[in-house]
Amino acid sequence: MVYFRSLTKKGLFVLFFSLILQLQQLQAAPKHKFNLIIAPGTLGTKEVTLLWAKSPVKKQVYELFVNGKLLGSTGKTNYTFEQLKPNTWYTVKVILKSAKAEGADLNTIRFKTTRAGKVYNILDYGAKADGLSNNAKAIQEAINACQPGGTVYIPEGTFLSGALYLKSDMTLFIAKRGVLKGTTNVEDYLPMILNRFEGWEMKTYASLINAGTLNRNGTYNVKNLKITGSGTIMGGGRKLGEAMTKANGIRSRGRLICLMNCQDVSLSKLTITEPPCWTIHYIYSDNVSCHDLNIITKNIRNGDGIDPDSSTDSYIFNCTFDTGDDCIAIKSGKNPEGFFVAKPTTNVQITHCDFLRGHGISIGSEMSGGVSDVLVQDCKAGNLLHGMQIKGTRDRGGYVKNVSVVDCQLLQITIFSAVNYNNDGEAAPQIPTFENFVFKNIDMTMAPSVGYAIDINGFKEPAHRLKNVSFVNISLPANAKISVKDAEKVSFKEVRTTAGLKPEYVLSNSSDLIY
């Protein structure tokens, strides 16, 4: 109280303004539910993956103590333990290596590994690695026989299969040099199932790997599922996608892996390639981890990598993407249907990923149910068509808000209020809202010299302009340009080219800009 009395009126104003700015930044930042957590679906008999919030200390190293003993260290905000004992309690503490760091003790977590379950080798059910036989019946028999806590094991070799249907409390494990390969025969993906594609619920072919049944009422019908190993899941690729399109239209295509109304799922340590369209798609699901995956879909039409769709609590980390479309596309339904189903995608964390090629690290364009609380951190993007992008159209409705992109290497940042695809159907009853975005500590020095390195725009209607966007400490190439259109309350702080100069700003129909 004495401190406030000693301030001048000017000092009080400065302090008040500073507090308001800090509050705005906090409101714009995603409110994550965790400090130190077990990544969903990863706790097993011998392994577990932990996640934690990043320390503000630069070049930090985290040390991990298990039952009081130092067992590992990392510069990332995740760590996987692989040599644990089944059915055993463990206490793990994560601390900063620098003892001088304030608040070095991040957190402690206690957990118990699961009991060892039975292994169901698909060879025991008649599967053949001859590259000719359709093994769907044999593999499905192993899945059906699998008791809670068990593992369906796909050994070395290439096993052809049509659609498979997983269930709760099981692991699908593909061994090193093991390949689960989808056939290219559309009849192997019948019957058609209720699904969602490009924002609408509809009947489609089944995927190679299916879990759950679609239910917009929010009940989870498959829980505690793990898909892992060190092998490969390979779909029927472009040939299968074209055959499905010819038979029943382009929106009839199945995915490679489709999770519907699932909870507590982990996909990890696999190479995943050759989908008929989207690769990993999860709808109306909760607590999904995708980590240490190598996703390759180049030359696949609509070959998205990972698509969280009207789902909550997604953790995508340590993944590599080389895709024929968006590397990641965060979705929540399209136009009136998505707007009235009103199931948003919330709390998406994307960290330590390498985006080699594709269209973008994307939110939208189907975002009519809303998208909020997204963190993209410590990621590296190569030659993406649109870079880090947030996209929609005025017909979508819904919102995108509370997005933070921090400590990344990018070539482009785009916010689009119009796209030239997937625009059929009626409009939602209101125009979307894009607001509360933070871009901080971004290296864009390798951005192309043509066009805009940062190209952001909202909607022309005053109540739906892009608003509350902050760019802090952005490094740009020489002669960089920034475009801002139909926006308000946008700030650029410490935004400089490699020559130490301000970029060229091209502004249109915007207000309350700081640059």
C-alpha positions, -999 to 999 in steps of 0.1 A, spaced: 0 0 0 29 23 8 43 16 -27 11 27 -44 10 60 -24 45 68 -34 37 67 -71 28 98 -91 -3 99 -112 18 92 -143 34 63 -125 1 49 -115 -11 52 -151 19 34 -164 15 6 -139 -22 3 -146 -16 1 -184 12 -25 -179 -12 -46 -158 -39 -44 -185 -14 -55 -212 -3 -85 -191 -40 -94 -185 -47 -93 -222 -17 -115 -229 -29 -140 -203 -64 -140 -218 -50 -146 -252 -27 -175 -241 -42 -210 -239 -51 -221 -204 -37 -256 -202 -49 -280 -176 -15 -295 -167 19 -289 -153 32 -324 -151 9 -351 -165 8 -386 -180 2 -383 -218 -32 -398 -224 -31 -435 -232 6 -440 -227 7 -457 -193 15 -494 -198 32 -523 -182 68 -511 -188 64 -476 -202 49 -442 -197 52 -408 -214 52 -376 -193 44 -340 -204 50 -307 -186 47 -270 -192 78 -252 -205 100 -232 -182 107 -196 -193 144 -202 -187 162 -202 -220 180 -234 -232 166 -253 -203 175 -289 -195 151 -309 -174 162 -337 -152 139 -366 -143 142 -384 -110 124 -417 -105 120 -428 -70 147 -404 -60 173 -414 -86 183 -394 -116 173 -415 -147 172 -391 -176 174 -356 -189 160 -337 -219 157 -303 -235 121 -311 -245 89 -309 -225 82 -346 -227 100 -378 -218 92 -415 -223 104 -442 -198 106 -476 -213 122 -500 -188 97 -499 -160 84 -529 -141 48 -541 -145 23 -534 -117 47 -512 -98 43 -477 -82 67 -450 -93 72 -414 -82 87 -390 -108 100 -355 -102 110 -331 -130 134 -303 -121 155 -278 -140 191 -287 -142 201 -252 -132 198 -251 -94 198 -213 -96 166 -212 -117 137 -198 -98 110 -225 -92 133 -252 -104 111 -280 -90 84 -282 -116 62 -309 -102 60 -345 -89 37 -372 -102 30 -407 -88 16 -436 -109 13 -474 -111 22 -493 -142 -4 -518 -154 -3 -556 -151 12 -576 -180 -16 -588 -202 -18 -617 -227 -2 -613 -262 -23 -624 -292 0 -630 -321 -20 -628 -354 0 -657 -368 -18 -679 -343 -51 -669 -359 -41 -678 -394 -26 -645 -407 -1 -649 -435 27 -624 -445 26 -634 -482 16 -600 -495 -14 -616 -512 -39 -629 -486 -65 -606 -470 -58 -611 -433 -87 -590 -421 -106 -621 -407 -76 -635 -389 -65 -601 -374 -101 -593 -364 -104 -627 -347 -73 -618 -326 -88 -585 -317 -121 -601 -307 -102 -626 -286 -81 -600 -269 -90 -597 -232 -87 -563 -213 -51 -554 -210 -40 -576 -238 -19 -569 -269 -27 -579 -305 8 -585 -320 17 -580 -357 51 -595 -362 77 -589 -390 64 -592 -425 37 -575 -446 1 -583 -438 -26 -572 -461 -59 -564 -446 -92 -546 -451 -111 -527 -424 -103 -536 -388 -123 -526 -357 -105 -520 -324 -120 -519 -289 -114 -507 -254 -86 -517 -231 -63 -532 -257 -30 -525 -276 -23 -530 -313 14 -535 -316 32 -536 -350 68 -549 -346 99 -536 -363 98 -545 -400 62 -554 -396 37 -537 -420 -1 -536 -417 -10 -528 -453 -45 -519 -465 -58 -535 -496 -70 -515 -526 -103 -533 -530 -132 -510 -519 -154 -540 -509 -129 -547 -481 -141 -515 -464 -178 -523 -463 -203 -518 -448 -203 -480 -450 -203 -464 -416 -215 -431 -401 -186 -408 -401 -177 -371 -406 -158 -356 -435 -151 -320 -443 -174 -309 -415 -206 -330 -422 -218 -362 -408 -223 -388 -436 -219 -424 -446 -184 -433 -458 -163 -464 -464 -147 -477 -432 -110 -469 -426 -82 -495 -423 -82 -490 -386 -115 -480 -369 -124 -475 -333 -157 -464 -318 -190 -454 -334 -200 -418 -342 -224 -403 -316 -226 -365 -314 -242 -367 -279 -208 -370 -265 -206 -405 -249 -173 -423 -253 -177 -459 -265 -140 -469 -268 -116 -461 -240 -80 -469 -231 -66 -478 -265 -30 -479 -277 -16 -482 -312 22 -485 -312 53 -505 -320 82 -497 -344 66 -509 -376 45 -493 -403 8 -488 -410 3 -484 -448 -30 -478 -464 -43 -485 -499 -31 -450 -509 -41 -430 -540 -54 -461 -558 -78 -470 -530 -89 -433 -527 -96 -431 -564 -116 -464 -564 -137 -452 -535 -143 -419 -553 -154 -436 -585 -177 -460 -566 -195 -435 -543 -180 -400 -547 -150 -381 -532 -166 -377 -498 -171 -414 -494 -134 -422 -488 -124 -437 -455 -94 -426 -436 -63 -446 -427 -70 -444 -389 -104 -431 -377 -113 -427 -340 -149 -418 -332 -161 -411 -296 -129 -424 -282 -112 -415 -249 -76 -420 -236 -59 -431 -268 -22 -431 -277 -7 -435 -312 31 -437 -311 64 -447 -326 51 -458 -360 55 -448 -396 21 -441 -410 17 -436 -448 -4 -441 -479 -39 -431 -467 -68 -429 -492 -73 -394 -479 -69 -380 -443 -44 -401 -423 -54 -399 -386 -88 -384 -379 -105 -384 -345 -140 -371 -340 -159 -363 -307 -130 -378 -288 -111 -368 -257 -76 -373 -243 -57 -383 -274 -19 -385 -277 0 -387 -311 37 -388 -305 69 -400 -322 51 -407 -355 65 -404 -390 36 -394 -412 42 -395 -450 13 -387 -474 29 -369 -504 10 -372 -536 -22 -382 -518 -53 -361 -525 -65 -345 -492 -36 -362 -475 -39 -345 -441 -16 -358 -414 -36 -355 -381 -71 -340 -379 -85 -334 -344 -122 -328 -350 -146 -316 -323 -123 -332 -298 -109 -321 -265 -74 -324 -249 -51 -334 -278 -13 -337 -274 7 -340 -306 45 -341 -301 78 -354 -315 61 -361 -349 75 -356 -384 52 -347 -413 57 -349 -450 22 -345 -463 2 -339 -495 -22 -315 -477 -23 -299 -442 2 -315 -418 -23 -309 -390 -59 -295 -395 -78 -287 -364 -116 -289 -371 -150 -287 -355 -177 -291 -382 -190 -271 -411 -215 -243 -414 -250 -249 -399 -245 -285 -389 -212 -278 -371 -226 -246 -356 -256 -263 -341 -239 -295 -330 -216 -270 -312 -189 -294 -302 -157 -273 -301 -121 -285 -304 -103 -273 -273 -69 -276 -256 -46 -288 -284 -9 -288 -277 15 -293 -306 51 -294 -295 85 -304 -308 72 -314 -343 91 -311 -376 69 -301 -406 90 -310 -437 64 -304 -464 26 -299 -468 0 -271 -469 1 -259 -433 -1 -262 -396 -38 -253 -398 -69 -244 -378 -99 -248 -400 -113 -243 -425 -142 -263 -409 -143 -246 -375 -180 -239 -371 -183 -256 -337 -154 -234 -324 -117 -239 -318 -100 -226 -287 -69 -229 -265 -43 -241 -290 -6 -240 -283 21 -245 -310 55 -245 -294 91 -255 -303 81 -266 -338 100 -263 -371 82 -258 -404 98 -262 -438 83 -254 -472 46 -253 -463 22 -237 -487 6 -215 -461 28 -220 -431 11 -215 -397 -25 -208 -408 -59 -200 -393 -86 -202 -420 -123 -201 -425 -151 -184 -445 -179 -159 -435 -204 -188 -439 -188 -210 -413 -200 -194 -380 -182 -204 -348 -149 -190 -336 -112 -194 -333 -97 -179 -301 -69 -182 -276 -41 -194 -299 -4 -191 -290 25 -199 -313 57 -197 -294 94 -205 -300 90 -218 -335 108 -216 -369 83 -207 -396 83 -195 -432 49 -179 -432 20 -169 -409 -15 -166 -425 -50 -158 -412 -76 -162 -440 -112 -152 -438 -120 -168 -473 -109 -200 -489 -117 -212 -524 -128 -248 -515 -154 -267 -495 -178 -238 -498 -210 -257 -507 -241 -259 -485 -260 -233 -465 -243 -206 -443 -243 -207 -405 -265 -181 -389 -236 -158 -379 -202 -148 -391 -171 -163 -374 -150 -146 -348 -112 -147 -349 -96 -132 -317 -69 -135 -291 -38 -148 -309 -2 -145 -297 29 -151 -319 61 -149 -299 98 -157 -305 94 -168 -341 123 -172 -365 110 -164 -400 144 -154 -415 141 -181 -442 107 -169 -454 104 -164 -492 113 -130 -506 81 -127 -526 46 -121 -511 38 -114 -475 57 -132 -447 27 -124 -424 -7 -121 -441 -36 -117 -417 -72 -106 -423 -105 -108 -406 -140 -101 -418 -152 -67 -431 -182 -65 -407 -170 -43 -377 -181 -68 -351 -162 -97 -367 -129 -81 -375 -98 -100 -365 -88 -86 -331 -64 -88 -302 -34 -102 -320 1 -98 -307 34 -104 -325 65 -102 -303 101 -108 -312 97 -119 -348 128 -121 -370 121 -116 -407 142 -117 -439 154 -85 -456 127 -66 -475 99 -85 -457 63 -74 -460 34 -77 -436 -3 -73 -446 -31 -65 -421 -67 -63 -434 -100 -60 -416 -84 -61 -381 -82 -41 -349 -60 -41 -318 -31 -58 -335 4 -50 -322 39 -57 -335 67 -54 -309 104 -62 -317 95 -72 -352 126 -67 -373 143 -79 -405 178 -94 -405 191 -59 -412 176 -46 -380 149 -26 -399 111 -26 -396 93 -46 -423 70 -29 -448 34 -28 -435 5 -29 -459 -27 -19 -440 -63 -19 -450 -96 -13 -431 -78 -17 -398 -76 3 -366 -58 4 -332 -26 -10 -347 8 -7 -330 39 -12 -352 
